């Protein structure tokens, strides 16, 4: 009987990341009725963003004008993605959705291009695991997995 270590690793990662996103989304449920919470985050990040930075551009042109939408989509997206990952439903699709939600957070907060991103538990581990889950089921040319 063969033991599928890659499959077990991906399933464990999928379940853990799913639980993470469920609880992240539950923590943001108040955003559905009070968009000022997210607007305050954006205002603080904009104040800290350097002139001409990617973060400032993103906040001014995308995030702040879309605050009403993001305040509703982010909690729902995190909870739905988390549940889908936890249950193993359409894993690559929902892992990619979770990846882009986390990426947007790091771009807006100007953390993506800082050293602290590499040591932050919300940074590289979340982006790496969601991207890994998104492409984990895809057979890549350099994959060590046997057919």
N, C-alpha and C positions, 0 to 999 in steps of 0.2 A: 504494500500500500504506500503510495507516494504522498509525501507531505508537502502541500503547496505553501511554502513560506512567504512568497510574494503575495499570494492571495490573502493569507492571514494578516500580513503587515498592512495591506491596503484596507482590509475590512476593519482592523483595529483603528487605523488612522481615520477612516471614514466615520466610524462611530464616535470617536473622541472629538473630531472636528464638528460633527453634527451636534453633539451636546453643547460644545462651546458656542456655536452660532445660535442655538435655541436660547441659551441663557443671555447672550448678548442682546438678542431681539427682545426678550422679556424685560430686560432692563431699560429698554427704550420705548416701551408701550405708551408712556405718558406723552411722547412726541406726537401721537395720533391726535391728541386734543390740545396740546400746548406746543406750538411750533417755536415759541420763543426760546425754548431750551436749546434746540439745535442752532437757532440764530445767534445765541450767545456764544456757542462754540465757534461758529464761523467768525464772529466779530473779534474774539480773542486771537484766533489764528491769523486773521487779516492784519491785526495790529502787530503781531510778531513777524509776519512775512516780510522779507526784504524786498526792496523795490526791484522790479523786473524779474522776480523769482517765478518759477513754475507754479508754486503754491498761490502767490498773489494773483497771477493770471487766472488760475483755476477758480479761486474763490470769487473774484470779481465778475467773471464771465459765465460761470456755470453754477457753482454751489450756492452763492447768495441769491441770485435770481431764481433758483429752483428750490429754495428752502421749503416752501409749502409742499412741493412734491416729495422732496427727499425725506422730510419729517414723517411722511406716511409710508413711503416705499422702503426705507431702510429697515424699520422694525419688522414689517411684513416680509420683506425679502430675507432677512436673517432668520426669522422663525421658519419660513417655508423651506429655505435652503437647508437649515439645520435638521428639520424633520425628514426631508428627502434623503439627506446624507445618513441620518440615523437609521432610516428604514431601508436604505439601499435602492431608492427609486430614482431612476434617471441620474445616477451619480455623476457622470461627466458633465452634464448640463448644469446641474445645481452646484457642483464644485466650481465650475467656471463663473457662475453668477456670484458665488461667495468670494471668489478670487477678485473679481472686479469691484465688488463692494468694499473689500478690505483695501484694495489698491487705491480707490478713490479716497478713502479715509486717510491713508498715508500721504497722498499727494496734497490734500487739503490741509492737513496738519503739518506739512513741511517736514515730515520725518523720514521720508523715503530715501533722501540723499544725505543722511547723517549717519555717523558711526553708531549712534544709539539704536538705530533701526536693526542693526545686526545682533544686538544684545537684548532687545525688547521682546518679551514673549508674545506680543501682539503683532510683531513685525515679520521677520523672515520665517519663523515657524508657521505662521498662519498662511502667508502667501505661498510658501513652499509646499505646504501640505495640500492646500486647495488646488494649486496648479498640478501637483503630482497626482491628485485624485482625478482631475479633469483629463489628464493624458494617460493615467495609469492603466486603463483598460485597452488602450490603443497599442497595437503592435508596432514598435519602432524598429528601424533597421538595425540599430546598435543594441537592441534588447538582448539580454542574456537568456531570456525565457525560451524554452524549447517548445516547438509546435506540437 
